Amino acid sequence: MIDEPTNRNRSGDGTTDDASLPVAVDRATFQAELDRLRIREKAHTREGDTIAAARRRLPMVEVDAGLELLGPHGPATLLDAFEGRRQLIAYYFMWNPGRPAPEQCEGCTFYTSQVAELSYLHSRDITYAVFCQGRNVAVEPADGWLASRVFGHAFRLEESTDPLGNPSYTLAVR
């Protein structure tokens, strides 16, 4: 019995679907295709770098420093969220009021749980905070580190997201 390669797709009847596999070629043909692909990949990377540079040059929008928030210790302002530092990185968390931490957005929960040590940011005069939409956001102390960094706000989350409507980071400068 001859062992078949494990990368072949099998249909439900046990036959191999060769149409999904790339064509087998000699090394020189492969190298020529790879070289052409790398040229395209480099062009793609350069275009991405150009777009990123353009994003960094976007003008800033002034926001009222007195914007009312509900902070971890009660009412606060946007300026309070800076904790006296020059910059604020705000992560917009899709929090579902009335639900415990394990029932929150899995992506937001996973992402924010990876931010554990803030001394590096603090040493660079940056505060990290998590923002959630809604004035009455309440995060229980049992929710751990997140409880000390969450601010509820009344302004529309859609005004602070990317063009596709995905929650995002916002950098604010004081």
NORSULVEN-V283923 format. One record per pair of residues at least 6 apart in sequence whose ideal C-beta (glycine too) atoms are under 8 Angstrom apart, sorted by the first residue. I is the first residue (numbers start at 0). J is the second residue. Records with the same first field share a line. If there is no record, write none. Layout:
I = J, J
This chain:
3 = 15
6 = 20
7 = 15, 16, 17, 20
8 = 15, 16, 19, 20
9 = 15, 16
10 = 16
24 = 32
59 = 172
62 = 77, 171
63 = 77
64 = 76, 77, 78, 173
65 = 76, 77, 78
66 = 76, 77, 152, 154
67 = 74, 75, 76, 134, 152, 153
68 = 74, 75, 76, 77, 79, 80, 130, 150, 151, 152
69 = 75, 134, 135, 136, 150, 151, 152
70 = 79, 80, 150
71 = 138, 146, 147, 148, 149, 150
75 = 150
77 = 171
78 = 173
80 = 87, 89, 126, 128, 150
81 = 87, 126, 171, 173
82 = 126
84 = 121, 124, 125, 126, 173
85 = 124, 125, 172, 173
86 = 123, 124, 125, 126, 170, 171, 172, 173
87 = 125, 126, 127, 128, 170, 171, 173
88 = 120, 125, 126, 127, 128, 168, 169, 170
89 = 128, 129, 130, 150, 168, 169, 170, 171
90 = 107, 110, 111, 114, 127, 128, 129, 130, 166, 168
91 = 130, 131, 132, 156, 159, 160, 166, 167, 168, 169
92 = 103, 104, 107, 111, 129, 130, 131, 149, 166
93 = 103, 104, 107, 131, 166
94 = 103, 104, 107, 131, 132, 133, 136, 138, 149
95 = 102, 103, 104
96 = 133, 135, 136, 137
99 = 139, 142
100 = 108, 138, 139, 141, 142, 143, 145
107 = 166
111 = 129, 145
112 = 145
114 = 127
115 = 144
117 = 127
120 = 126, 127
127 = 148
128 = 148, 149, 150
129 = 145, 148, 149, 150
130 = 149, 150, 151, 152, 159
131 = 149, 150, 151, 152
132 = 151, 152, 155, 156
133 = 151, 152, 153
134 = 151, 152, 153
135 = 151
136 = 149, 150, 151
137 = 151
138 = 145, 146, 149
139 = 146
140 = 146
156 = 166
157 = 164
159 = 167, 169
160 = 166, 167
161 = 167
